[in-house]
Amino acid sequence: MPEIIKILMNYQQKNVQYQVMLYQDALLNQLLKNFQGCREMLQLLYRQNQKKQQHIYKHILIMIIKLIGYLNYATDIY
């Protein structure tokens, strides 16, 4: 019976590790999307006039703040 418990605990530990890996992957994908979003906004910035630039700056700042939040949250997980 103790052998079964060891097997189940090992399985549970591996399952948790797998779930953490999936979560890390999802978090990294979200970070990548945000970085790509920042890049696209910067490209738009060069194409727009002065009036629209302030609006784009605001969105870039929001994305950077979100990135910092994701990074802080990701480091809290570990």
Backbone bond lengths (Angstrom), bond angles and torsions (degrees), N, CA, C in turn:
res aa  C-N    CA-C-N  psi(-1)  N-CA   C-N-CA  omega(-1)  CA-C   N-CA-C  phi
1 M - - - 1.461 - - 1.531 112.82 -
2 P 1.334 119.38 -43.51 1.467 118.46 178.22 1.526 112.57 -59.57
3 E 1.329 117.88 -30.47 1.469 121.12 178.51 1.528 110.56 -63.40
4 I 1.314 116.90 -39.80 1.468 121.43 178.68 1.528 109.64 -64.33
5 I 1.320 116.06 -41.21 1.466 120.01 179.35 1.525 110.19 -63.25
6 K 1.333 116.80 -42.09 1.468 120.40 177.78 1.525 110.89 -60.99
7 I 1.331 115.66 -43.60 1.472 120.51 179.90 1.528 110.10 -62.50
8 L 1.344 116.11 -45.53 1.467 119.97 -179.62 1.532 111.55 -64.50
9 M 1.327 116.82 -40.82 1.467 119.99 178.98 1.527 110.78 -66.15
10 N 1.332 116.12 -39.07 1.464 120.56 177.53 1.533 110.11 -63.66
11 Y 1.335 115.69 -43.55 1.465 120.53 178.29 1.528 110.27 -61.62
12 Q 1.340 115.79 -45.03 1.461 119.92 -179.21 1.529 110.69 -62.67
13 Q 1.319 117.10 -41.23 1.466 121.05 179.47 1.525 110.52 -63.58
14 K 1.337 116.64 -43.64 1.466 119.79 179.29 1.526 110.81 -66.14
15 N 1.333 116.23 -36.42 1.460 120.29 178.97 1.528 110.30 -64.81
16 V 1.331 116.41 -42.59 1.466 120.00 177.89 1.528 109.97 -63.69
17 Q 1.329 117.06 -43.05 1.466 120.39 178.54 1.526 110.27 -60.41
18 Y 1.340 116.46 -40.57 1.463 120.81 179.33 1.529 110.27 -65.12
19 Q 1.340 116.66 -42.92 1.466 120.29 179.09 1.528 110.65 -62.30
20 V 1.339 116.72 -40.53 1.469 120.47 177.80 1.524 109.82 -63.42
21 M 1.343 116.82 -41.03 1.469 119.97 178.61 1.526 110.63 -62.32
22 L 1.340 116.58 -42.23 1.468 119.77 178.11 1.527 110.62 -62.19
23 Y 1.328 115.81 -42.41 1.457 120.09 -179.93 1.527 110.47 -64.70
24 Q 1.331 116.56 -43.03 1.465 120.52 178.23 1.523 110.23 -60.98
25 D 1.327 116.36 -41.62 1.463 120.63 179.59 1.528 110.45 -62.66
26 A 1.333 115.96 -44.38 1.463 119.76 179.01 1.529 110.84 -63.26
27 L 1.331 116.11 -39.99 1.456 120.33 179.44 1.526 111.09 -65.25
28 L 1.331 116.65 -42.72 1.465 120.15 178.48 1.525 111.04 -64.78
29 N 1.343 116.46 -38.25 1.468 119.33 176.99 1.524 110.71 -62.69
30 Q 1.343 116.26 -40.34 1.463 119.95 178.35 1.527 110.67 -64.11
31 L 1.332 116.21 -42.04 1.470 119.98 177.53 1.521 110.84 -61.10
32 L 1.329 116.22 -42.75 1.462 120.57 179.78 1.524 110.70 -62.11
33 K 1.345 116.44 -42.91 1.462 119.78 178.44 1.527 110.77 -61.38
34 N 1.338 116.46 -39.95 1.463 119.66 179.68 1.517 111.27 -67.24
35 F 1.341 117.12 -40.50 1.461 119.71 176.87 1.525 110.48 -63.48
36 Q 1.337 116.59 -41.34 1.462 119.99 178.00 1.524 110.19 -64.62
37 G 1.341 115.78 -37.95 1.463 119.90 177.26 1.518 111.33 -62.27
38 C 1.337 116.52 -41.77 1.472 120.60 177.21 1.524 110.39 -62.15
39 R 1.319 115.88 -42.15 1.466 120.34 -179.49 1.531 110.32 -62.90
40 E 1.346 115.73 -44.32 1.463 119.43 179.68 1.526 110.95 -64.03
41 M 1.332 116.22 -39.82 1.465 119.20 178.11 1.531 111.08 -63.92
42 L 1.327 116.25 -40.22 1.471 119.05 178.25 1.526 111.09 -64.33
43 Q 1.326 116.90 -37.21 1.463 119.72 176.89 1.524 110.38 -65.22
44 L 1.332 116.21 -40.18 1.463 119.47 177.17 1.526 111.33 -63.55
45 L 1.320 114.79 -36.02 1.458 120.50 -178.38 1.526 111.48 -56.56
46 Y 1.309 116.07 -40.03 1.466 119.88 -178.92 1.521 111.97 -71.29
47 R 1.312 116.91 -19.85 1.469 120.00 -176.39 1.529 113.21 -97.26
48 Q 1.306 116.78 -11.86 1.468 119.79 -173.66 1.524 111.07 -99.74
49 N 1.309 115.17 164.29 1.469 119.27 177.93 1.527 110.76 -83.65
50 Q 1.348 117.09 176.21 1.469 122.55 -173.84 1.533 112.97 -59.63
51 K 1.301 117.35 -39.88 1.463 120.49 -175.71 1.525 111.24 -63.33
52 K 1.307 116.68 -40.48 1.458 120.76 -178.34 1.528 112.05 -78.44
53 Q 1.324 116.77 -18.39 1.468 119.42 -177.13 1.526 111.88 -63.16
54 Q 1.326 117.90 -38.08 1.460 120.04 -179.88 1.526 110.81 -60.86
55 H 1.316 116.67 -41.09 1.462 121.47 178.47 1.531 110.28 -62.69
56 I 1.319 116.34 -42.93 1.466 120.93 179.97 1.530 110.21 -67.83
57 Y 1.341 117.64 -39.80 1.469 120.83 176.84 1.529 110.40 -57.59
58 K 1.328 115.07 -41.48 1.467 119.70 -179.81 1.528 110.33 -61.00
59 H 1.329 117.20 -44.88 1.463 120.80 179.43 1.527 111.65 -64.87
60 I 1.322 116.41 -39.40 1.472 119.83 177.96 1.525 109.57 -63.34
61 L 1.320 116.86 -43.29 1.461 120.61 178.89 1.528 110.96 -61.72
62 I 1.323 117.12 -42.24 1.468 120.94 177.62 1.524 110.18 -61.32
63 M 1.330 117.50 -44.05 1.467 120.46 179.19 1.526 111.17 -62.76
64 I 1.325 117.10 -41.22 1.468 120.20 179.44 1.526 109.90 -64.59
65 I 1.328 117.23 -41.28 1.468 120.26 177.66 1.527 110.25 -62.73
66 K 1.336 117.40 -41.02 1.466 120.57 176.73 1.521 110.76 -62.28
67 L 1.326 117.10 -42.62 1.467 120.77 178.48 1.520 110.86 -59.54
68 I 1.325 116.34 -44.09 1.464 119.64 178.67 1.524 109.53 -62.13
69 G 1.324 116.67 -41.02 1.463 120.28 177.43 1.514 111.86 -62.31
70 Y 1.334 117.74 -44.96 1.466 120.91 177.88 1.524 110.82 -61.46
71 L 1.333 116.66 -42.61 1.469 119.63 -179.74 1.525 110.93 -65.39
72 N 1.333 117.43 -41.44 1.464 120.19 177.30 1.521 110.46 -62.65
73 Y 1.344 116.61 -42.91 1.456 120.68 179.85 1.522 110.51 -65.59
74 A 1.332 116.26 -40.36 1.470 120.03 -179.49 1.526 110.60 -64.48
75 T 1.324 117.17 -39.19 1.468 118.58 -179.96 1.520 110.96 -72.41
76 D 1.337 118.32 -26.29 1.467 120.66 176.26 1.520 111.24 -68.24
77 I 1.341 117.47 -29.42 1.467 121.74 -178.83 1.516 110.29 -65.85
78 Y 1.311 116.34 -38.30 1.450 120.24 -176.41 1.498 107.96 -86.71
